[in-house]
Amino acid sequence: MSLSRAEVYDLSIFLLIVQYRSFRKAADNLGVTASALSHRVKALEERLGVRLLNRTSRSVAPTVAGSALAEKVSAGLDLINSGLEELHGHHEGTAGSVRLNVLRDASTLLLRPALPI
């Protein structure tokens, strides 16, 4: 089964709601409305065919299925974040050589004092 970007986004929204235990706090974090998040989670629940969150006017709590999914999604996103952090280390330092084509006088006057031997 291959996930679309929208499905990955919906899962990350779901995880954020579980972490905050609030649609409003999750919405504020993402810069969207709580209503928009509610619609996304409802669509996710319909696609999966299982209720993920118990909602009341005062609280939001994951169902048993929601808790299990949140745990798995969190572990998966942690693994992705770890991979991305490792990738950042590959950009540090020299990555290759640079070839400059300049006039001899320019290399003597400008580049020689600026470049290491």
C-alpha positions in Angstrom: 0.0 0.0 0.0 1.5 3.3 -1.0 0.5 6.5 0.8 -0.2 9.8 -0.9 1.1 13.1 0.4 -2.4 14.0 1.6 -2.6 10.7 3.6 0.8 11.4 5.2 -0.3 14.9 6.0 -3.6 13.6 7.5 -1.6 11.2 9.7 0.7 13.9 10.9 -2.3 16.1 11.7 -3.9 13.2 13.6 -0.6 12.7 15.6 -0.4 16.4 16.5 -4.0 16.3 17.7 -3.2 13.3 19.9 -0.1 15.0 21.3 -1.9 18.2 22.2 -5.2 16.5 23.0 -6.8 19.5 21.4 -7.9 20.4 17.9 -7.5 24.1 18.7 -3.8 23.8 19.8 -3.0 21.6 16.9 -4.7 24.1 14.5 -2.8 27.0 16.1 0.5 25.1 15.6 -0.3 24.5 11.9 -1.8 27.9 11.3 -5.2 26.5 10.1 -8.6 26.3 11.7 -9.8 23.6 14.1 -12.7 23.0 11.8 -10.3 22.2 8.9 -8.5 19.7 11.1 -11.7 18.1 12.2 -12.7 17.6 8.6 -9.3 16.0 7.7 -9.5 13.6 10.7 -13.1 12.7 9.9 -12.1 11.9 6.3 -9.1 9.9 7.6 -11.4 7.9 9.9 -13.8 7.2 7.0 -10.9 6.0 4.7 -9.6 3.7 7.4 -13.0 2.6 8.5 -12.2 3.0 12.2 -12.8 5.8 14.8 -9.5 7.2 15.9 -10.6 9.9 18.3 -13.3 10.3 21.0 -14.5 13.9 20.9 -16.5 15.8 23.3 -17.1 19.5 23.6 -14.3 19.7 26.2 -11.8 17.0 25.4 -10.2 14.9 22.7 -8.8 11.5 23.4 -7.6 8.7 21.2 -9.5 5.5 21.0 -7.7 2.2 21.5 -7.2 2.0 17.8 -6.2 5.6 17.7 -3.6 5.1 20.4 -2.1 2.1 18.6 -2.0 4.1 15.3 -0.5 7.1 16.9 2.3 5.0 18.4 3.2 3.4 15.0 2.9 6.8 13.1 5.1 8.5 15.8 7.8 5.8 15.5 7.7 6.0 11.7 8.0 9.8 11.7 10.8 9.6 14.2 12.7 7.3 11.9 12.1 9.7 9.0 13.4 12.6 11.0 16.4 10.7 12.1 17.2 9.9 8.5 16.8 13.6 7.5 19.1 14.7 10.4 21.8 12.2 9.2 21.5 13.7 5.7 22.3 17.2 6.9 25.7 15.9 8.0 26.6 15.1 4.4 26.4 18.7 3.4 29.1 19.9 5.7 32.7 20.1 4.5 34.2 19.9 1.1 32.1 18.1 -1.4 34.3 18.2 -4.4 36.8 20.3 -6.4 36.3 23.7 -8.1 38.0 24.6 -11.3 38.5 28.3 -12.0 39.5 29.6 -15.4 41.0 33.1 -14.9 43.7 35.2 -16.4 47.2 34.6 -15.0 47.4 38.2 -13.6 44.1 37.8 -11.8 45.2 34.5 -10.3 48.4 36.0 -9.0 46.9 39.2 -7.6 43.5 38.1 -6.4 43.3 34.3 -5.9 46.8 33.4 -4.6 46.4 35.5 -1.4 42.8 34.2 -0.8 43.2 30.5 -1.4 45.2 28.0 0.7 48.2 26.4 -0.9 
